[in-house]
Amino acid sequence: MDKRILVPTDFSKNALNAIRYALNLYKEIKCEFYFLNVFRLDSYSTDNLFIPEPGSAEYEAAKTRSEEEFNKLLDILKLHHNNVKHSYHTISTFNFLEEALKQIIAEKDIDLVVMGTQGATGAKGLIFGSNTVNTMEKIRECPVLAVPENVRFSSPKEIVFPTDYKSAFKRKELSYLIEISKMHDTAIRVLYVAKNVELNDEQLNNQKLLGDILGTLNHSFHTLSLKDVSDGLTSFVESRDSDMIAFINRKHFFFSSIFSKPMVKEIGYNAIVPILALH
């Protein structure tokens, strides 16, 4: 079956960059791309109980604007990304982003969500907008790949995979990381950041299990003796010029410590590489 990839867009440069990144990352794979635009209406707010109905003048005008932007987008993609392995679908909807994503993931059996890290209204200097953080945290039906605005695609040579080894790994939850590694001959660098770098028996067993799952892929294990995980991860990625961060987003695990709002300032605001949240 073709891979199905969902990319939300607000037609900003950032969103177009995320689309291009996804098209290049999966250039050799048969894919169906679903581009989603959640349009808003000026008269509607969460404080306003009035919800515009399909057929009303304002609703139809907003939908038409969305569809016109999609026509422009498809023209750009046909000109610059004419790949016979890829097919494109567009969806314009009036909804909350999270609800729209969940609905389409279920209806279209989506494999992966790819999104830019900042919308058209993004605050200057803020790499990870609230939409991206919420999506990475709340969409658990499939992996989410967030692409910073200034990242231009180059075939990833190295992916950093931070872990605390406290949970056993499952082959299935690492399937997308393994797939990208195989597609681009990418090395996987497993990183453990902790004040106490000695692993207990359970952690050693989990480390061995991870090594077995990664098998013959180019991979290595690294340890940093630091209290602050986000600082360690950032410095590791920057010093090695790594191309991506991938992590398993279990509830109350890494996301809560690294990508909670205060920590986003430390790592997300300075994000220089795409981040793949696996579930």
N, C-alpha and C positions, 0 to 999 in steps of 0.2 A: 504493500500500500504506500502511496505517496506520503511524504511527511507533510503535516499541516501546521503552518506557522501563522500566528496571529500578531499583527503589528498595529497597535493603536496610533493614530496620527491626528495632530491638530494643524497639519500642513505647515508647520514651522520648519526652519532649516535643521533644527535638532532632530525632529521626527524623520525628515528625509534622510539624514545621516544614518539614523538607526535602521531604516529600510535598506539603504545601500549596504550597510554592514551585514545585515542578515542575508541579502541576496548573494553577496560575495562569500560569506562563511559557508553557505550551502550551495555553492555554485555547481558542484558536481553531483548533487543529489536531486532526484525528482521531487519537487515541492509544489504544494498549493499554498499560496500566500493570501491571507485574508486581511485586508486593510480596513481598520475600524475608525470611523469618526463619530465621536459622541458630540453632537451639536447642542448648543445652548440657545435659549431664547431670552432676549433682553428683559421681557416683562416678568419672567419667572425667577423666583428665588425660593430657597427653602423656607423662608418666612411666609411665603405667599401660598395660600391653599389652592389657588387657581392653577390647574395643570392644563396646558394647552393640548387640544385634541388634534389628531391627524385630520386634515381637511380644513382646519382654521387657517386664515390667511398668513398669520405669523409663523405657524408651524411649517406650512408648505414652503414659505419663502426661505426659512432657515434650512430646510431639507434640500431645496434646490441649490442654495449656495454651497452646501456640502458636496452635492453631486457634481457641481461645476468644478470645484477644487479637485475632486477625484479624477475628472477627465483630464485636467492639467497634469496631475501626478502620473497618470497612466501614459500620457504622451511622453513625459520625461523618461519613464522607465523603458518604454518601447524603443526610445532613441538610444539610451545608454546601457540598458540591461536586457537586451533581447536574447534571452536564454530559452531554448526550446524545452529545457527540462522544468521550467517554471511556468505556472499559470497564476493569474491574478484575479481576485474577487474583491469587491468593495461593499462595505456596509455602512450606511448612514443611519444613526439612531438617536432618539432623544431619551437619555437615561443617565444614571450615575455611572461613572467609568467602571467601578468595581462590579456593579450588577451586570453591565453590558458584557464585560470580559467573561464573567462566570457563565452567563447565558450562552455566549458563542462557543466557549470552550466545551460546554456540554453538547450543544447542538451539532457542532462541526467536528467533534472529537479531536480537538486541537492538541498538538504535541508540545508546542513551545510558544511562549509569548516573548516578543522582542520589543523593547521600547526605548526611546530616548530618555535621558535623565532629567530633562527640563522642558516645560511647555513654553508656548509662545509668551506667556505672562511671567516666565521665570525671573526670579530676583537675581540681580547681578551678583556673581560670585557664588551662587548657590548651585552646586553641581547636581545634587540629588533633590529634585522637587518632591513635594509631599505626595503627588500622584505615584511617583516611582517607588518611594518608600512604602506606601500603603499597598501597592500592587505586589511588591516583593514579599511583604509580610503576610498578606491576606489571600493571595492566589496560591492555593496549595494543590490544585488539580494537575498542574504541570509546571515544569521549570520556567523561570523568568530570567531573561538576559537583558541587563540594563547597559546602554551604550552612552558614555559621556560625549558631549557635543563636539569636542575637539579631537576625538579619536578617529583617525582615518584607517580604513581596513588595510591590514597586511596579514598575510597568513600567519596565525599564531605559532610562535616557536616554543613558548613556555607558558604553562598555566600553573598558578600557585593555588594549592588546595590546603587551606588552614583547617586544623582539627585539634580537638583536645583528647582524642582517642577514648572518650568516656562511654561511647555507645558502639555496639557492633555494627559493622557496615553491611549493607545489602547490595548485591550486584546490580539489582534493578535501579536503585536510587542513584547509582553512579553511571548509568548507561549513556547519558548525554555527554558527560565528561569523557568517557571512553570513546564514544563515537567521534567527537571533535578531535581527540588525540589521533585517532586512526585516519581521519579524513585529511589532516594537515601534517601528519607526522610530528605532533606536538609533544614536547616533554612535559611531564607532570611533576611538580615539586611539592611534596607534602611538607607542610610547615607546622611545627608545634611550638607555640610561644607560651612560656610559663615562668613564674618566679622559681618554682621548684621543677627542674627539668628531668628529675628522675621519674621514670614511668613505673607504676605498680604492675602487678601481674596481669590484671584485667586490661590495662592500657597496652601492655606488651602483646597480649593475645590479639587485641583489636588491631594493633599495628601490623602484626603478621597476617591477619585476615585481609587487611587492605592491600598489603603487598601481593597476596595470592590473587585478589580480584584484579589488580592492575597487571599482574602476570608479566607478559613479555613486552608490554608497553615501556617506552623510555620513562623511567620514574626514579626519584630519589627522595630520601627522608632528611629533613633538616630540623634543627632545634635552635631556638633563640631563648636565652635566659633574660626575660624581661617581664615586668609585672603587667605592663599595659599591652594588651593583645593588638589593639588597632595600630598603635605606634610601631610595634614589631612587624606587623604585616605590611604597613605602608613602607617602612624603611627597606624591608626585604624586596618588595616589588620594585621600588625605585632603584635600589643598588644593582639589581640584576636586569633591569629593563624588561621585566616580564610583560606578557601581552594580555593576561586575563587573570581574574580571581574567580575560583569556583568554590562554593561551600554548600554543605547540606543544611538547609534551613529547617531544623527541627524546632518545635515550639520550646521556648525557654532555654534554647541552647545558644547558638552563635548570634542569631539575629538580635536577640534581646540585649546582648552585651555590646555588639559592634554597631548595629544599625538602628538602635534606639536613637531618638532625636539628638541627645547631646553627643553621642558618638559619631553620628553622621557628620557633625561639624569637623570632627578630627579626621575621619577617613573619607567620607562621602564628598565633602566640600572640595577635597583635594584629589578626588578620584581621577586617575589618569588612564585607567584601563577599564574595559567592560567587566561587569560582575555578573556571574551566572549563579542564581539561587536554585539549588536542586531540592527536590522534596521527596 
